[in-house]
Amino acid sequence: MQMEARVGVAVEGGGVRKLVQPPPQQIGTISQLLAGGVAGALSKTCTAPLARLTILFQVQGMHSNVATLRKASIWNEASRIIHEEGFRAFWKGNLVTIAHRLPYSSVNFYSYEHYKKLLKMVPGLQSHRDNVSADLCVHFVGGGLAGITAATSTYPLDLVRTRLAAQTNFTYYRGIWHALQTISKEEGIFGLYKGLGTTLLTVGPSIAISFSVYETLRSFWQSNRPDDSTVAVSLACGSLSGIASSTEKESLVQELHQVSNQTDP
């Protein structure tokens, strides 16, 4: 974390002297990771019903007939879940989502900082005030590598989360450990990494864009409006970077679907 001291000017007895305020205290790396993990877990819990509905709509064609698909809507699907599975079913797989989010966020941010340090050791990519393109390259490449590292290391939990959330009336997996054991036994250890390649194709560019947009916007904002609240700056830049990365991710997913449809016999 970079810390900057603020310089003020005080007029005293006709003289002018500079007052240098000490930089604000920053919380440690571990505290930041824990805070980010808890915040991520809380946000995932609040949006779990919408995430469950999204997954069910994505796999609906595998379990429904044509007539049912024509009547598909958020309200109809939510009503079906409440009547057939109960209100708590909206949070199916949420425990594994939280278990996945905590290590994912930790690995993502930790590896991003280390990748940045390594990239800045490459000749031509050193951080300079006038070398904006080099900084952008470091943030983009470092973010992409960090996303790939985090997604690969926590992918089994992501796979289990999706399969638990996709269950409807018939319960095949009874929980996280049962799902991990069943998949390993029936599909082999590599079954835990099914779909990893496609995931990395979307996660890598998405996280790369997210970090590079966030760092660029934050640097530009703080250089032009240094007195603005750091919390407001982080929220605004984080929201914009999330929108940019999500838009790119959706476009890439659609392109992958089109390629898959063209290659199908």
Backbone torsions as a table, in degrees:
resi	resn	phi	psi	omega
1	MET	NA	128.4	177.8
2	GLN	-86.1	138.3	178.9
3	MET	-121.4	133.6	-178.4
4	GLU	-119.8	139.6	176.9
5	ALA	-91.6	142.7	178.3
6	ARG	-96.2	138.9	-178.0
7	VAL	-110.4	127.9	177.7
8	GLY	-119.1	168.1	-179.6
9	VAL	-122.8	128.5	178.5
10	ALA	-119.9	137.6	178.5
11	VAL	-103.4	122.6	-175.9
12	GLU	-142.0	115.0	176.6
13	GLY	60.6	38.0	178.5
14	GLY	82.6	-7.9	179.1
15	GLY	-104.1	162.2	179.5
16	VAL	-120.9	129.7	176.6
17	ARG	-136.6	150.8	-177.8
18	LYS	-88.3	139.6	174.5
19	LEU	-113.5	119.9	-180.0
20	VAL	-102.7	114.1	178.3
21	GLN	-83.3	137.4	178.7
22	PRO	-65.5	148.4	179.7
23	PRO	-64.8	148.7	179.7
24	PRO	-64.8	146.8	-179.2
25	GLN	-69.0	137.3	-179.9
26	GLN	-108.8	142.2	177.0
27	ILE	-73.6	156.2	-176.6
28	GLY	-69.7	169.7	-177.5
29	THR	-62.8	-44.5	-178.8
30	ILE	-63.7	-40.9	178.4
31	SER	-63.9	-39.0	178.2
32	GLN	-64.4	-42.4	-179.9
33	LEU	-65.2	-41.3	178.7
34	LEU	-65.4	-43.2	179.5
35	ALA	-63.6	-43.1	178.0
36	GLY	-64.5	-38.8	178.9
37	GLY	-65.9	-43.3	178.5
38	VAL	-64.8	-42.4	178.4
39	ALA	-63.2	-42.1	177.8
40	GLY	-63.8	-41.5	178.6
41	ALA	-63.8	-41.3	179.6
42	LEU	-65.7	-43.3	-180.0
43	SER	-66.1	-38.1	177.8
44	LYS	-65.5	-36.7	178.7
45	THR	-66.6	-39.7	-179.3
46	CYS	-68.5	-32.4	-177.0
47	THR	-101.9	10.1	-178.1
48	ALA	-58.8	-42.1	178.9
49	PRO	-57.9	-42.8	178.9
50	LEU	-67.6	-37.0	178.1
51	ALA	-65.3	-39.9	178.1
52	ARG	-64.4	-43.4	177.9
53	LEU	-62.0	-38.9	179.0
54	THR	-61.5	-46.2	-179.6
55	ILE	-63.9	-42.2	-179.8
56	LEU	-64.2	-38.0	176.9
57	PHE	-66.6	-35.3	-179.1
58	GLN	-68.1	-32.7	-178.0
59	VAL	-105.9	9.2	-174.4
60	GLN	-62.6	-35.1	-179.3
61	GLY	-64.7	-18.0	-179.5
62	MET	-81.1	-21.1	-172.6
63	HIS	-122.3	-3.0	-172.3
64	SER	-123.6	155.3	175.6
65	ASN	-87.1	178.9	-175.5
66	VAL	-65.1	-39.4	-178.7
67	ALA	-63.3	-40.1	179.5
68	THR	-67.8	-38.2	-179.3
69	LEU	-64.8	-33.9	179.9
70	ARG	-68.2	-27.3	-179.5
71	LYS	-93.5	6.0	-174.7
72	ALA	-65.2	131.2	175.4
73	SER	-159.4	162.3	-179.3
74	ILE	-61.0	-43.5	-177.9
75	TRP	-64.8	-44.0	-180.0
76	ASN	-64.0	-41.6	-179.3
77	GLU	-69.4	-40.0	177.7
78	ALA	-64.8	-39.5	177.9
79	SER	-64.7	-40.5	178.9
80	ARG	-62.4	-42.2	179.9
81	ILE	-61.9	-44.1	-178.1
82	ILE	-64.9	-43.1	-176.4
83	HIS	-75.7	-36.5	-174.6
84	GLU	-94.7	-32.3	-173.4
85	GLU	-118.7	-16.7	-178.1
86	GLY	96.3	161.3	-175.4
87	PHE	-65.2	-33.6	-178.8
88	ARG	-67.0	-15.8	-178.5
89	ALA	-66.6	-18.1	176.3
90	PHE	-62.2	-22.9	-177.8
91	TRP	-105.4	22.0	175.9
92	LYS	-61.4	130.1	179.3
93	GLY	80.1	3.8	-177.6
94	ASN	-70.3	-32.5	179.4
95	LEU	-62.2	-43.7	179.0
96	VAL	-71.4	-27.5	174.5
97	THR	-62.8	-44.9	177.7
98	ILE	-64.9	-42.8	178.9
99	ALA	-62.9	-29.1	177.8
100	HIS	-81.1	-37.8	-174.4
101	ARG	-67.9	-39.7	-177.6
102	LEU	-61.0	-55.8	178.8
103	PRO	-68.7	-31.7	-179.8
104	TYR	-62.0	-48.3	180.0
105	SER	-63.3	-41.0	-179.3
106	SER	-62.8	-49.7	-179.9
107	VAL	-64.2	-38.5	-177.5
108	ASN	-61.7	-53.4	-177.2
109	PHE	-72.2	-38.6	-179.6
110	TYR	-63.7	-47.8	-179.0
111	SER	-68.6	-32.1	178.6
112	TYR	-61.4	-45.7	179.0
113	GLU	-62.6	-39.2	-179.1
114	HIS	-73.0	-38.1	176.8
115	TYR	-64.3	-36.7	177.3
116	LYS	-62.1	-43.7	179.8
117	LYS	-62.6	-41.6	-180.0
118	LEU	-67.4	-41.7	-178.9
119	LEU	-67.4	-33.1	179.8
120	LYS	-72.2	-10.8	175.0
121	MET	-84.6	-12.0	178.8
122	VAL	-74.5	132.1	179.5
123	PRO	-57.9	130.7	-179.6
124	GLY	96.4	-13.0	-179.7
125	LEU	-110.6	10.6	177.0
126	GLN	-62.1	146.6	-177.3
127	SER	-77.0	118.0	175.3
128	HIS	-129.8	153.9	-178.3
129	ARG	-62.4	-35.0	-176.8
130	ASP	-94.7	-5.1	-177.2
131	ASN	-98.9	72.9	-176.6
132	VAL	-70.9	-38.8	-177.8
133	SER	-64.0	-35.9	178.4
134	ALA	-67.0	-42.2	177.6
135	ASP	-62.9	-41.4	179.2
136	LEU	-63.2	-39.6	178.7
137	CYS	-64.8	-42.4	179.0
138	VAL	-62.2	-46.1	-179.4
139	HIS	-65.0	-40.2	-177.6
140	PHE	-69.2	-50.7	-178.4
141	VAL	-68.0	-43.8	178.7
142	GLY	-61.8	-40.8	178.2
143	GLY	-65.8	-42.0	178.2
144	GLY	-62.7	-44.9	178.5
145	LEU	-65.4	-37.8	178.4
146	ALA	-65.1	-42.6	178.2
147	GLY	-63.0	-42.3	178.5
148	ILE	-64.3	-42.6	179.3
149	THR	-62.8	-46.6	-178.4
150	ALA	-66.9	-42.4	-178.5
151	ALA	-65.7	-40.1	-179.5
152	THR	-67.0	-43.8	-175.4
153	SER	-71.3	-23.7	-177.4
154	THR	-117.1	13.8	-174.5
155	TYR	-63.2	-39.6	178.4
156	PRO	-54.3	-39.5	177.9
157	LEU	-68.1	-35.2	178.0
158	ASP	-66.2	-40.4	178.0
159	LEU	-63.7	-45.4	179.6
160	VAL	-63.6	-40.4	178.9
161	ARG	-58.6	-45.3	-178.6
162	THR	-65.2	-42.5	-178.2
163	ARG	-69.3	-36.8	177.1
164	LEU	-66.9	-40.8	-179.4
165	ALA	-70.3	-26.4	-178.1
166	ALA	-80.5	-11.1	178.8
167	GLN	-69.0	137.7	178.3
168	THR	-113.4	-106.8	-177.3
169	ASN	-74.8	-41.2	-177.7
170	PHE	-88.5	122.2	-178.6
171	THR	-97.2	106.2	179.4
172	TYR	-91.9	-39.4	178.2
173	TYR	-105.8	128.9	-175.9
174	ARG	-90.3	-7.5	179.8
175	GLY	170.3	-173.3	-175.6
176	ILE	-62.7	-54.1	-175.5
177	TRP	-66.8	-37.8	178.3
178	HIS	-64.2	-40.0	178.6
179	ALA	-65.4	-44.8	179.0
180	LEU	-61.2	-43.3	-179.7
181	GLN	-67.8	-42.3	-177.9
182	THR	-66.1	-44.8	179.9
183	ILE	-64.1	-43.1	179.5
184	SER	-63.2	-37.7	-177.6
185	LYS	-75.0	-42.8	-174.1
186	GLU	-88.0	-30.9	-174.5
187	GLU	-116.9	-3.4	-178.1
188	GLY	85.7	168.7	-177.6
189	ILE	-63.4	-30.3	179.6
190	PHE	-74.8	-12.4	175.6
191	GLY	-65.2	-23.3	177.8
192	LEU	-72.7	-11.1	-178.2
193	TYR	-117.6	21.9	176.2
194	LYS	-64.4	129.4	-179.8
195	GLY	84.7	6.6	-178.3
196	LEU	-63.3	-40.2	-177.7
197	GLY	-60.1	-47.0	179.1
198	THR	-64.6	-38.1	178.8
199	THR	-62.4	-42.5	-179.9
200	LEU	-66.6	-33.0	178.3
201	LEU	-64.9	-27.2	178.8
202	THR	-95.1	-39.0	-176.1
203	VAL	-71.1	-42.8	-177.7
204	GLY	-55.2	-59.6	178.2
205	PRO	-62.3	-36.0	-178.0
206	SER	-63.0	-49.0	-179.7
207	ILE	-69.3	-34.7	177.9
208	ALA	-61.7	-46.1	178.7
209	ILE	-66.3	-40.2	-178.6
210	SER	-60.5	-49.1	-178.8
211	PHE	-68.3	-43.1	-176.6
212	SER	-67.7	-40.9	177.6
213	VAL	-66.3	-42.5	-179.9
214	TYR	-62.2	-49.3	-178.3
215	GLU	-64.2	-41.1	-179.0
216	THR	-66.4	-46.9	179.7
217	LEU	-64.1	-42.1	-178.9
218	ARG	-65.0	-42.6	179.2
219	SER	-64.0	-43.1	179.9
220	PHE	-65.4	-42.8	-178.9
221	TRP	-63.5	-48.0	-176.5
222	GLN	-68.6	-28.8	178.2
223	SER	-74.2	-27.7	-179.4
224	ASN	-97.7	-28.7	-179.8
225	ARG	-134.3	72.5	-174.9
226	PRO	-67.9	-17.8	-176.7
227	ASP	-90.0	-4.5	179.9
228	ASP	-69.0	153.6	179.6
229	SER	-62.9	132.9	179.8
230	THR	-65.3	-31.1	178.7
231	VAL	-66.1	-45.7	179.2
232	ALA	-63.8	-40.0	179.0
233	VAL	-63.5	-45.2	-179.2
234	SER	-63.8	-41.6	179.9
235	LEU	-64.6	-45.7	-178.5
236	ALA	-66.1	-47.4	-179.2
237	CYS	-67.2	-38.5	177.9
238	GLY	-63.9	-39.9	179.0
239	SER	-65.1	-45.7	-179.3
240	LEU	-65.7	-39.5	178.9
241	SER	-67.9	-35.5	177.1
242	GLY	-65.2	-40.5	177.7
243	ILE	-64.2	-43.0	-179.3
244	ALA	-63.9	-45.0	-178.5
245	SER	-69.9	-36.2	179.5
246	SER	-67.3	-39.7	178.7
247	THR	-62.9	-43.2	178.9
248	GLU	-65.9	-39.0	-178.1
249	LYS	-64.9	-43.7	179.5
250	GLU	-63.6	-39.9	179.1
251	SER	-63.6	-41.5	-179.1
252	LEU	-68.3	-38.4	178.7
253	VAL	-63.5	-41.4	178.2
254	GLN	-63.7	-39.6	178.6
255	GLU	-65.2	-39.5	178.2
256	LEU	-65.0	-38.7	177.0
257	HIS	-63.7	-41.0	179.8
258	GLN	-65.0	-42.5	177.9
259	VAL	-63.2	-41.1	179.6
260	SER	-63.9	-40.3	179.7
261	ASN	-67.9	-34.6	-179.1
262	GLN	-71.8	-30.0	-178.3
263	THR	-86.8	-14.9	178.6
264	ASP	-69.8	141.3	-178.8
265	PRO	-71.4	NA	NA
